[in-house]
């Protein structure tokens, strides 16, 4: 099959403004959109720039906007596109070149929530164990591959007036530790999230959940964080 891709192009230190370039590629229906991009780069235009690594939806490095939806091209099949495919970089982030964006702000927000286990008691002789039920509570959040699809799709992050919002990806990782039975930093974590740019910045618009390539119930988990913070501040008598 012949697939046509209309791709955003922009090199800030060279181009006055962004433009779009259209390419045609012969593809097998089961080829991924990433395969098509690779074919363009390898066979037609070596200047086309984008990130990718594993190519199997594990590393999360190839995030971009495809037909207006933030997603991973390694998870999209050529057969699912009957018309011209519009390929653009993530919104929210500054474009470095073509489909590559600067993710430093994303990881700065991620690191701000202390994405690691906090313990205060002496370590046990063996590992810090937890029950199957306790681990099951974290399973969905642990799927996160930090692809930034949720943050790029979030209308709150897209709004310049609320762009300081920590974002759904950071909150999913906060959930992962806040509800971890082995973690001993709940008060510290909730203090980091209890403000308008933290958990309360979420407007419950569900865009993050809609685009998550790992099908994490992002909005629900953020809601549980809000409940946890509220209940800690308003304990039942």
C-alpha distance (Angstrom), angle and dihedral (degrees) to the residues before:
residue distance angle dihedral
X1 . . .
X2 3.79 . .
X3 3.79 114.7 .
X4 3.79 124.0 -169.2
X5 3.80 120.9 -152.7
X6 3.80 124.5 -167.2
X7 3.80 103.7 -159.3
X8 3.80 131.2 -166.2
X9 3.80 111.6 -121.8
X10 3.79 127.4 -169.1
X11 3.78 135.7 145.9
X12 3.84 105.8 -175.9
X13 3.81 96.9 -155.3
X14 3.80 91.4 50.2
X15 3.82 112.0 25.8
X16 3.80 124.2 66.9
X17 3.79 91.4 -148.0
X18 3.82 140.1 -6.3
X19 3.78 121.0 -83.8
X20 3.80 137.9 179.4
X21 3.78 127.1 -116.2
X22 3.79 124.3 -165.0
X23 3.80 124.0 -143.1
X24 3.80 132.5 -178.4
X25 3.80 120.8 -147.0
X26 3.79 133.6 -177.5
X27 3.79 106.4 -129.1
X28 3.76 140.0 173.3
X29 3.82 111.2 -119.7
X30 3.81 88.6 -116.3
X31 3.80 93.7 51.7
X32 3.77 113.7 112.7
X33 3.77 120.9 -122.8
X34 3.80 86.4 -113.6
X35 3.82 88.4 60.2
X36 3.79 88.4 55.2
X37 3.80 92.0 50.5
X38 3.79 90.2 49.0
X39 3.79 90.8 50.3
X40 3.80 90.4 52.6
X41 3.79 91.6 49.6
X42 3.80 95.5 44.2
X43 3.80 99.4 39.6
X44 3.81 108.5 23.1
X45 3.80 116.1 17.3
X46 3.81 122.0 13.3
X47 3.82 90.5 -176.9
X48 3.81 92.8 70.8
X49 3.81 107.6 110.2
X50 3.80 130.4 -156.9
X51 3.79 138.0 133.2
X52 3.77 126.8 -105.9
X53 3.78 137.8 143.5
X54 3.81 123.3 160.1
X55 3.80 96.9 20.6
X56 3.81 91.8 -150.1
X57 3.80 106.8 88.9
X58 3.80 94.2 -96.8
X59 3.82 106.2 98.3
X60 3.81 97.0 43.1
X61 3.80 92.8 -148.1
X62 3.82 100.0 123.1
X63 3.81 99.6 65.0
X64 3.81 116.9 148.7
X65 3.79 140.1 140.2
X66 3.80 114.3 -86.3
X67 3.79 116.8 -170.9
X68 3.79 88.1 -19.3
X69 3.81 96.0 -50.4
X70 3.80 123.3 108.1
X71 3.79 106.4 -125.4
X72 3.80 147.7 126.7
X73 3.84 116.8 -86.2
X74 3.80 89.4 -151.6
X75 3.82 87.4 68.3
X76 3.79 97.2 47.8
X77 3.82 121.1 88.1
X78 3.80 123.6 -145.4
X79 3.82 91.0 -129.3
X80 3.81 90.3 66.0
X81 3.81 93.1 64.0
X82 3.79 115.0 74.5
X83 3.79 97.4 167.3
X84 3.79 137.5 33.3
X85 3.81 112.3 -45.5
X86 3.80 117.4 -134.5
X87 3.82 110.7 -147.5
X88 3.81 119.4 -171.1
X89 3.81 138.7 159.7
X90 3.79 120.9 -98.4
X91 3.79 115.1 -79.0
X92 3.83 117.5 -127.6
X93 3.82 93.4 45.2
X94 3.80 130.5 83.9
X95 3.81 114.3 -105.6
X96 3.80 114.3 -118.3
X97 3.80 94.8 -179.6
X98 3.80 132.1 -24.2
X99 3.83 106.7 -46.5
X100 3.81 95.6 -4.6
X101 3.80 115.8 100.6
X102 3.79 133.0 -173.7
X103 3.80 106.1 -100.5
X104 3.81 96.0 178.4
X105 3.84 92.3 103.7
X106 3.81 89.1 50.7
X107 3.79 92.9 54.4
X108 3.80 92.7 41.6
X109 3.80 89.1 59.0
X110 3.79 90.2 43.9
X111 3.80 92.0 52.7
X112 3.81 91.6 46.7
X113 3.81 91.9 71.1
X114 3.84 92.7 57.7
X115 3.82 97.8 -114.1
X116 3.78 96.8 -155.5
X117 3.78 140.3 79.5
X118 3.80 113.0 -79.2
X119 3.80 114.8 -154.1
X120 3.79 130.2 174.5
X121 3.78 103.0 175.3
X122 3.83 121.1 81.3
X123 3.80 112.7 -86.6
X124 3.81 115.6 -98.5
X125 3.79 122.7 -116.5
X126 3.80 88.8 -101.5
X127 3.81 132.2 20.9
X128 3.80 123.2 -48.9
X129 3.77 99.1 -98.3
X130 3.78 131.5 -154.9
X131 3.77 135.1 -175.0
X132 3.79 124.9 -98.6
X133 3.81 88.6 -109.7
X134 3.81 92.1 52.6
X135 3.79 91.3 49.3
X136 3.80 92.0 46.5
X137 3.81 89.5 61.1
X138 3.81 89.4 63.1
X139 3.80 99.9 41.1
X140 3.79 98.1 98.0
X141 3.81 95.2 45.0
X142 3.81 90.9 49.3
X143 3.82 89.4 61.6
X144 3.82 90.3 73.2
X145 3.82 111.9 120.5
X146 3.83 96.2 -175.6
X147 3.80 92.8 -117.5
X148 3.84 90.0 149.1
X149 3.82 93.4 -134.4
X150 3.80 90.9 127.5
X151 3.79 94.8 48.7
X152 3.81 93.2 46.3
X153 3.82 91.2 49.4
X154 3.81 94.8 46.6
X155 3.84 111.5 110.8
X156 3.81 89.5 -151.8
X157 3.80 91.7 57.5
X158 3.81 90.3 43.4
X159 3.81 91.7 56.5
X160 3.84 109.3 86.9
X161 3.81 89.7 -147.2
X162 3.82 92.3 59.4
X163 3.81 99.8 28.1
X164 3.82 90.8 118.7
X165 3.83 88.7 72.4
X166 3.80 107.2 123.4
X167 3.80 90.6 -127.5
X168 3.80 137.3 -131.2
X169 3.81 97.5 -80.4
X170 3.80 92.4 58.2
X171 3.80 90.2 46.3
X172 3.80 92.8 51.2
X173 3.79 88.7 54.4
X174 3.81 89.3 47.0
X175 3.80 88.4 54.2
X176 3.79 89.7 51.2
X177 3.83 91.2 60.3
X178 3.80 100.9 28.9
X179 3.81 89.8 60.4
X180 3.80 95.7 37.9
X181 3.81 108.7 115.2
X182 3.82 90.1 -145.4
X183 3.80 95.6 55.5
X184 3.81 118.2 99.0
X185 3.79 99.7 -175.5
X186 3.81 101.8 82.6
X187 3.80 96.2 127.3
X188 3.79 91.7 47.6
X189 3.80 92.1 48.1
X190 3.79 94.8 47.5
X191 3.81 90.4 50.1
X192 3.82 88.7 56.2
X193 3.81 91.1 52.6
X194 3.80 103.2 36.8
X195 3.81 99.3 97.0
X196 3.80 141.3 74.9
X197 3.81 93.8 -87.1
X198 3.79 92.2 45.9
X199 3.80 127.6 56.0
X200 3.81 92.4 -31.9
X201 3.79 90.6 60.1
X202 3.81 89.4 74.2
X203 3.83 111.9 101.3
X204 3.82 93.8 -167.6
X205 3.81 93.9 -117.5
X206 3.85 93.9 146.0
X207 3.82 95.3 -139.6
X208 3.81 90.1 123.3
X209 3.79 91.9 54.7
X210 3.80 92.2 46.5
X211 3.81 94.5 56.5
X212 3.82 101.4 35.9
X213 3.83 106.6 123.4
X214 3.81 89.8 -155.6
X215 3.82 93.8 51.7
X216 3.79 93.3 -122.5
X217 3.83 112.3 168.7
X218 3.80 89.2 -124.7
X219 3.80 98.3 167.6
X220 3.80 92.3 48.3
X221 3.79 92.1 51.1
X222 3.80 91.4 49.8
X223 3.80 87.4 51.0
X224 3.80 89.9 54.0
X225 3.81 89.9 52.0
X226 3.81 89.9 53.1
X227 3.80 90.7 49.8
X228 3.81 91.2 48.6
X229 3.81 91.4 52.0
X230 3.80 92.8 46.0
X231 3.80 94.0 48.3
X232 3.81 91.3 48.4
X233 3.81 89.9 54.6
X234 3.82 94.6 41.2
X235 3.81 107.1 37.0
X236 3.78 116.9 -171.7
X237 3.78 113.4 -103.5
